[in-house]
Amino acid sequence: MNAKKFSDAMSELDTKYVDEALNYKKKMKKPVWIKWGVMAACLCLIICVATIPRLLNGSNPPVSGDLAPMVYVNNKLYQYADSQPSLTDKESQFIYLGEIESKVSSSQEPKENFQANDDIVGAKVYQYENDIVILIDGKYFLYSNLENAENETVEFEGQLFNKSDLSEETLKWLEWYNSLPPEKQLTVSSIPAELYIDDGAGTVDADQEK
């Protein structure tokens, strides 16, 4: 092989390896771009999932932490009501009281006037009958007076019952039962049927019968 042929062969060899190297480099780059593309798509999906409910609802209710959302207004404690009625048509009955001025941890009960255990500082507070209404993100939310709520329930053996669900006879029996000293309560052999605790199988929990 003369020098010219050798040079041509080397040139072809160099070109071949250069082309292979470039193709390999392109193949290595492609998965990286695909990876970043998939990550970007996932991020967009997450943002959409988080945003769409907010757009549909128009506002977010208070966030529940360790305790239920509560506010302390005019020396009374109020708690976010489980049932939220439509209040827009009740605006004429609202009495403006002020704004939430401070907050405590969600694991604490607020104890200062116009204080909440939720991040709603600046929200407007209105009196509505015995409860209060708070305007959050353009929507009214009802907070029930805890004193009233306690007056609407009675306790028996660690279980809370709504007074409205019990007959007058049962309420009188409970009043009598609670007036007994603990040692006398242990001797009571029967309780009203309304106070029986269902164990989930359609039968009465025998431990509740005395």
C-alpha positions as CSV (number, residue, x, y, z in Angstrom):
1,M,0.0,0.0,0.0
2,N,1.5,3.3,-1.0
3,A,1.3,6.5,1.1
4,K,-1.6,8.0,-0.8
5,K,-3.8,4.9,-0.3
6,F,-2.8,4.6,3.3
7,S,-3.7,8.3,3.8
8,D,-7.1,7.8,2.1
9,A,-7.8,4.7,4.2
10,M,-7.0,6.6,7.4
11,S,-9.2,9.5,6.4
12,E,-12.1,7.2,5.7
13,L,-11.5,5.5,9.1
14,D,-11.4,8.8,10.9
15,T,-14.6,10.0,9.2
16,K,-16.3,6.7,10.1
17,Y,-15.4,6.9,13.8
18,V,-16.3,10.6,14.0
19,D,-19.8,9.9,12.5
20,E,-20.3,7.0,14.9
21,A,-19.3,9.2,17.9
22,L,-21.7,11.9,16.8
23,N,-24.5,9.5,16.4
24,Y,-23.8,8.0,19.9
25,K,-23.7,11.5,21.4
26,K,-27.1,12.2,19.9
27,K,-28.6,9.0,21.2
28,M,-27.2,9.8,24.7
29,K,-28.9,13.3,24.6
30,K,-32.3,12.1,23.5
31,P,-33.2,10.3,26.8
32,V,-32.2,13.3,28.8
33,W,-34.5,15.6,26.9
34,I,-37.3,13.0,27.2
35,K,-36.7,12.8,30.9
36,W,-37.0,16.6,31.3
37,G,-40.0,16.7,29.1
38,V,-41.8,14.1,31.2
39,M,-40.9,16.0,34.4
40,A,-42.3,19.2,32.9
41,A,-45.5,17.5,31.9
42,C,-45.9,16.1,35.4
43,L,-45.4,19.5,36.9
44,C,-48.0,21.0,34.6
45,L,-50.5,18.2,35.6
46,I,-49.9,18.8,39.3
47,I,-50.5,22.6,38.9
48,C,-53.7,21.9,37.0
49,V,-55.0,19.5,39.6
50,A,-54.3,22.0,42.4
51,T,-55.8,24.9,40.5
52,I,-59.0,23.5,38.9
53,P,-60.8,22.8,42.2
54,R,-60.0,26.3,43.4
55,L,-61.4,27.8,40.1
56,L,-64.5,25.7,40.4
57,N,-65.2,26.5,44.0
58,G,-64.2,30.1,43.9
59,S,-62.9,29.9,47.5
60,N,-61.4,27.6,50.0
61,P,-62.9,26.7,53.4
62,P,-60.8,27.1,56.5
63,V,-58.2,24.4,56.8
64,S,-58.6,22.0,59.7
65,G,-55.4,21.2,61.6
66,D,-55.0,19.4,65.0
67,L,-58.2,21.1,66.2
68,A,-61.2,22.2,64.3
69,P,-61.0,25.8,62.9
70,M,-62.0,28.1,65.7
71,V,-62.2,31.9,66.4
72,Y,-62.6,33.8,69.6
73,V,-64.8,36.9,69.3
74,N,-66.2,39.1,72.0
75,N,-65.2,36.7,74.7
76,K,-66.8,33.7,73.1
77,L,-65.4,30.7,71.3
78,Y,-66.8,29.7,67.9
79,Q,-66.1,26.6,65.9
80,Y,-66.4,26.0,62.1
81,A,-69.8,24.5,61.6
82,D,-69.9,21.0,60.0
83,S,-73.0,22.0,58.0
84,Q,-72.5,25.1,55.9
85,P,-75.8,26.7,54.8
86,S,-76.1,29.2,52.0
87,L,-75.7,32.6,53.7
88,T,-75.7,35.0,50.7
89,D,-79.4,35.7,51.0
90,K,-78.9,36.4,54.8
91,E,-76.5,39.3,54.4
92,S,-79.2,41.8,55.6
93,Q,-79.2,40.1,59.0
94,F,-75.4,40.3,59.5
95,I,-73.9,42.8,62.0
96,Y,-70.3,43.7,61.3
97,L,-68.1,43.1,64.3
98,G,-64.5,43.6,63.0
99,E,-61.7,41.6,61.5
100,I,-59.5,38.6,62.6
101,E,-56.4,40.3,64.0
102,S,-54.2,37.4,65.1
103,K,-53.7,33.7,64.9
104,V,-52.3,30.8,67.0
105,S,-51.2,27.3,66.0
106,S,-53.8,24.9,64.7
107,S,-53.2,22.8,67.8
108,Q,-54.3,25.6,70.1
109,E,-57.6,27.2,71.0
110,P,-57.7,31.0,70.4
111,K,-58.2,32.9,73.6
112,E,-57.9,36.5,72.6
113,N,-60.6,38.6,70.9
114,F,-60.6,38.4,67.1
115,Q,-58.1,35.6,67.2
116,A,-58.2,32.4,65.1
117,N,-56.3,29.1,65.0
118,D,-56.3,29.2,61.2
119,D,-54.6,31.5,58.7
120,I,-57.5,33.9,58.1
121,V,-56.0,37.1,59.6
122,G,-57.8,40.1,58.0
123,A,-61.1,38.2,57.4
124,K,-64.3,40.2,58.2
125,V,-66.4,38.9,61.0
126,Y,-70.2,39.3,61.3
127,Q,-72.7,38.5,64.0
128,Y,-75.5,36.2,62.8
129,E,-78.1,35.3,65.4
130,N,-76.2,33.4,68.1
131,D,-73.4,32.5,65.8
132,I,-70.9,34.4,63.6
133,V,-70.1,34.4,59.9
134,I,-66.7,35.0,58.5
135,L,-66.0,36.3,55.0
136,I,-63.1,34.3,53.5
137,D,-62.1,34.6,49.8
138,G,-65.4,36.2,48.9
139,K,-67.6,33.4,50.6
140,Y,-69.4,33.4,53.9
141,F,-68.6,30.6,56.4
142,L,-70.6,29.8,59.5
143,Y,-69.0,29.4,62.9
144,S,-71.2,28.0,65.7
145,N,-71.1,29.3,69.3
146,L,-69.6,26.4,71.3
147,E,-71.6,27.3,74.3
148,N,-74.8,26.8,72.4
149,A,-73.5,23.6,70.8
150,E,-72.8,22.2,74.3
151,N,-76.3,23.1,75.5
152,E,-77.8,21.1,72.6
153,T,-76.0,17.8,73.5
154,V,-75.9,15.5,76.5
155,E,-73.4,12.9,77.5
156,F,-73.9,9.4,78.6
157,E,-71.1,6.9,79.2
158,G,-68.7,9.0,77.1
159,Q,-71.1,9.2,74.2
160,L,-72.7,12.5,73.0
161,F,-76.4,12.6,72.1
162,N,-78.3,15.4,70.5
163,K,-81.1,16.5,72.8
164,S,-83.4,16.8,69.8
165,D,-83.0,13.0,69.1
166,L,-84.1,12.0,72.6
167,S,-87.5,11.9,74.1
168,E,-88.5,14.0,77.1
169,E,-88.6,10.9,79.3
170,T,-85.1,9.9,78.3
171,L,-83.8,13.5,79.1
172,K,-85.5,13.3,82.5
173,W,-83.9,9.9,83.1
174,L,-80.5,11.3,82.2
175,E,-81.0,14.3,84.6
176,W,-81.8,11.8,87.4
177,Y,-79.0,9.5,86.5
178,N,-76.4,12.3,86.4
179,S,-77.5,13.5,89.8
180,L,-76.5,10.2,91.4
181,P,-73.1,9.7,92.9
182,P,-70.8,7.4,90.9
183,E,-71.3,4.4,93.2
184,K,-75.1,4.6,92.9
185,Q,-74.8,4.9,89.1
186,L,-73.1,1.5,89.1
187,T,-76.2,-0.1,90.6
188,V,-78.5,1.1,87.8
189,S,-79.7,-2.1,86.1
190,S,-81.3,-0.7,82.9
191,I,-81.1,2.4,80.7
192,P,-83.6,3.9,78.1
193,A,-83.5,2.2,74.7
194,E,-82.5,5.5,73.1
195,L,-79.2,5.4,74.9
196,Y,-78.2,1.9,73.7
197,I,-75.0,1.9,71.7
198,D,-75.1,-0.1,68.5
199,D,-71.9,-2.2,68.1
200,G,-72.2,-2.0,64.3
201,A,-73.7,-5.5,63.9
202,G,-77.2,-4.4,64.6
203,T,-77.1,-5.5,68.2
204,V,-76.9,-3.5,71.4
205,D,-73.5,-3.4,73.2
206,A,-74.1,-5.4,76.3
207,D,-71.4,-3.5,78.2
208,Q,-73.7,-0.4,78.0
209,E,-76.5,-2.1,80.0
210,K,-76.2,-1.7,83.7
